[in-house]
Amino acid sequence: MTPIPLAIACLFAVTLGYAGMCTAAPFGPRRTCRGFGFEMKTDRKGQLKRGKNCRRCKASGRRIRVGRWIFNRAQRLYREGTR
């Protein structure tokens, strides 16, 4: 096999895998609060303690994945266009 069809096949497999993941689990952990819903801070002794709640995710610790966000937008656009 030449390298170009192999690369296209790998890209297609990765795309299908990501689409399946967005379908099965549309929400992923937030990177800022690492899915906790709050920031971890250290006190003066160096021990970890709970910080403030994450305002962006409202302390849920979840964010919508990019692929699911695009799918939701496309679905909403199609629904509004066919009314």
Backbone as JSON, one array per atom type, in Angstrom:
{
  "sequence": "MTPIPLAIACLFAVTLGYAGMCTAAPFGPRRTCRGFGFEMKTDRKGQLKRGKNCRRCKASGRRIRVGRWIFNRAQRLYREGTR",
  "N": [[0.84, -1.19, 0.0], [0.46, 2.23, -0.75], [1.68, 5.22, 0.89], [-0.21, 7.35, 1.07], [-3.01, 6.43, 0.75], [-3.01, 4.85, 3.05], [-2.62, 6.7, 5.08], [-4.97, 8.18, 4.76], [-6.85, 6.21, 5.42], [-6.18, 5.78, 8.12], [-6.77, 8.32, 9.18], [-9.5, 8.38, 8.7], [-10.34, 6.3, 10.38], [-9.66, 7.37, 12.9], [-11.36, 9.6, 12.92], [-13.9, 8.37, 12.85], [-13.76, 7.03, 15.3], [-13.62, 9.2, 17.11], [-16.1, 10.4, 16.58], [-17.78, 8.37, 17.46], [-17.1, 8.41, 20.18], [-18.0, 10.97, 20.89], [-20.69, 10.55, 20.57], [-21.28, 8.55, 22.45], [-20.3, 9.6, 24.9], [-20.98, 12.65, 25.42], [-20.05, 14.71, 27.02], [-17.05, 15.9, 28.45], [-14.27, 16.01, 30.81], [-13.53, 19.18, 32.32], [-10.68, 21.08, 31.48], [-9.46, 23.05, 33.0], [-10.35, 22.87, 35.69], [-9.92, 20.23, 35.98], [-11.99, 18.37, 35.98], [-12.97, 18.26, 38.54], [-14.59, 20.35, 39.37], [-13.89, 22.37, 40.9], [-11.11, 24.44, 41.82], [-7.93, 23.21, 42.76], [-6.0, 24.15, 45.53], [-3.04, 25.04, 47.35], [-2.22, 25.13, 50.78], [-0.37, 27.09, 53.25], [1.29, 25.2, 54.32], [1.73, 23.5, 52.29], [-0.08, 21.56, 51.73], [-2.76, 20.09, 49.89], [-5.83, 21.71, 49.24], [-9.33, 22.43, 48.91], [-10.34, 24.77, 46.49], [-11.96, 27.67, 45.09], [-15.24, 27.3, 43.56], [-15.58, 26.33, 40.15], [-16.38, 28.76, 37.86], [-17.02, 28.65, 35.18], [-17.96, 26.06, 34.48], [-19.9, 25.84, 36.34], [-19.44, 24.36, 38.66], [-19.78, 21.7, 37.93], [-17.85, 20.3, 36.61], [-17.75, 19.42, 34.03], [-17.57, 19.66, 30.43], [-18.8, 20.42, 27.16], [-18.0, 18.38, 24.41], [-16.04, 19.21, 21.49], [-16.74, 18.04, 19.02], [-19.35, 17.18, 19.57], [-20.53, 19.65, 20.04], [-20.38, 20.82, 17.5], [-22.0, 19.01, 16.1], [-24.47, 19.45, 17.41], [-24.94, 22.13, 16.69], [-25.16, 21.9, 13.87], [-27.38, 20.23, 13.69], [-29.35, 21.85, 14.86], [-29.36, 23.98, 13.05], [-30.25, 22.69, 10.72], [-32.79, 21.86, 11.58], [-34.06, 24.34, 12.05], [-33.98, 25.35, 9.49], [-35.73, 23.81, 8.0], [-38.29, 24.34, 8.76]],
  "CA": [[0.0, 0.0, 0.0], [1.2, 3.48, -0.75], [1.46, 5.92, 2.16], [-1.35, 8.27, 1.09], [-4.24, 5.74, 1.15], [-2.87, 4.39, 4.43], [-2.86, 7.88, 5.93], [-6.39, 8.49, 4.68], [-7.55, 5.19, 6.19], [-5.95, 6.06, 9.54], [-7.53, 9.52, 9.51], [-10.91, 7.99, 8.71], [-10.56, 5.51, 11.6], [-9.63, 8.29, 14.04], [-12.57, 10.41, 12.85], [-15.02, 7.53, 13.28], [-13.59, 6.79, 16.73], [-13.99, 10.42, 17.83], [-17.54, 10.56, 16.44], [-18.38, 7.4, 18.38], [-16.91, 8.87, 21.55], [-18.9, 12.1, 21.1], [-22.05, 10.02, 20.69], [-21.4, 7.78, 23.7], [-20.04, 10.47, 26.05], [-20.89, 13.99, 24.85], [-19.39, 15.64, 27.93], [-15.74, 15.5, 28.93], [-13.86, 16.82, 31.96], [-12.93, 20.49, 32.04], [-9.23, 21.04, 31.65], [-9.03, 24.0, 34.01], [-10.6, 22.32, 37.04], [-9.59, 18.8, 35.86], [-13.17, 17.55, 36.21], [-13.39, 18.31, 39.94], [-15.61, 21.38, 39.55], [-13.26, 23.42, 41.7], [-9.67, 24.5, 41.66], [-7.17, 22.74, 43.92], [-5.0, 25.09, 45.98], [-2.2, 24.55, 48.45], [-2.12, 26.07, 51.89], [1.0, 27.49, 53.52], [2.07, 24.01, 54.65], [1.94, 22.75, 51.06], [-1.1, 20.53, 51.59], [-3.82, 20.45, 48.96], [-7.16, 21.98, 49.79], [-10.31, 22.82, 47.9], [-10.41, 26.19, 46.2], [-13.29, 28.16, 44.69], [-15.95, 26.57, 42.51], [-15.31, 26.78, 38.78], [-17.52, 29.53, 37.38], [-17.33, 28.32, 33.79], [-18.78, 24.85, 34.4], [-20.84, 25.91, 37.46], [-19.03, 23.31, 39.62], [-20.13, 20.34, 37.48], [-16.62, 19.67, 36.16], [-17.93, 18.88, 32.68], [-17.67, 20.55, 29.28], [-19.29, 19.71, 25.97], [-16.91, 18.12, 23.47], [-16.09, 20.02, 20.27], [-17.5, 17.31, 18.01], [-20.77, 17.21, 19.93], [-20.98, 21.01, 19.86], [-20.58, 20.99, 16.06], [-23.18, 18.22, 15.74], [-25.66, 20.15, 17.92], [-25.15, 23.31, 15.85], [-25.63, 21.47, 12.55], [-28.74, 19.72, 13.85], [-30.23, 22.99, 15.1], [-29.46, 24.72, 11.79], [-31.11, 21.9, 9.83], [-34.16, 21.9, 12.11], [-34.62, 25.68, 11.81], [-34.07, 25.59, 8.05], [-36.79, 23.02, 7.39], [-39.6, 24.68, 9.34]],
  "C": [[0.88, 1.25, 0.0], [0.85, 4.28, 0.51], [0.22, 6.81, 2.2], [-2.66, 7.54, 1.41], [-4.2, 5.22, 2.59], [-3.13, 5.53, 5.4], [-4.33, 8.26, 5.92], [-7.21, 7.49, 5.49], [-7.38, 5.41, 7.7], [-6.74, 7.28, 10.0], [-9.01, 9.22, 9.59], [-11.23, 7.19, 9.98], [-10.57, 6.4, 12.84], [-10.89, 9.13, 14.08], [-13.79, 9.61, 13.31], [-14.95, 7.24, 14.78], [-14.0, 8.0, 17.56], [-15.5, 10.66, 17.74], [-18.28, 9.59, 17.36], [-18.25, 7.84, 19.82], [-17.82, 10.06, 21.86], [-20.35, 11.65, 21.23], [-22.25, 9.34, 22.04], [-21.24, 8.66, 24.92], [-19.87, 11.9, 25.55], [-20.19, 15.01, 25.75], [-18.07, 15.07, 28.41], [-15.35, 16.36, 30.12], [-13.28, 18.16, 31.53], [-11.45, 20.44, 32.33], [-8.77, 21.95, 32.79], [-9.19, 23.43, 35.42], [-10.37, 20.82, 37.08], [-10.76, 17.89, 36.21], [-13.64, 17.55, 37.65], [-14.55, 19.28, 40.14], [-15.1, 22.51, 40.42], [-11.75, 23.35, 41.49], [-9.0, 23.98, 42.93], [-6.1, 23.77, 44.26], [-4.16, 24.44, 47.06], [-2.19, 25.6, 49.55], [-0.65, 26.37, 52.17], [1.9, 26.3, 53.88], [2.36, 23.16, 53.42], [0.93, 21.63, 50.86], [-2.2, 21.01, 50.66], [-5.12, 20.71, 49.71], [-8.06, 22.47, 48.66], [-10.33, 24.33, 47.75], [-11.83, 26.59, 45.85], [-13.92, 27.26, 43.64], [-15.61, 27.18, 41.15], [-16.55, 27.5, 38.26], [-17.96, 29.11, 35.98], [-18.25, 27.1, 33.68], [-19.81, 24.78, 35.52], [-20.67, 24.71, 38.4], [-19.47, 21.91, 39.2], [-18.88, 19.58, 37.05], [-16.69, 19.13, 34.75], [-18.0, 19.99, 31.64], [-18.19, 19.74, 28.11], [-18.12, 19.55, 25.0], [-17.13, 18.9, 22.18], [-16.93, 19.33, 19.2], [-18.98, 17.32, 18.3], [-21.34, 18.61, 19.75], [-21.27, 21.29, 18.39], [-21.82, 20.23, 15.6], [-24.47, 18.92, 16.19], [-25.97, 21.37, 17.07], [-25.72, 22.93, 14.49], [-27.07, 20.96, 12.63], [-29.73, 20.86, 14.07], [-30.43, 23.8, 13.83], [-30.37, 24.0, 10.81], [-32.57, 21.98, 10.28], [-34.82, 23.25, 11.84], [-34.78, 25.97, 10.34], [-35.2, 24.85, 7.38], [-38.16, 23.3, 7.99], [-40.51, 25.3, 8.34]]
}
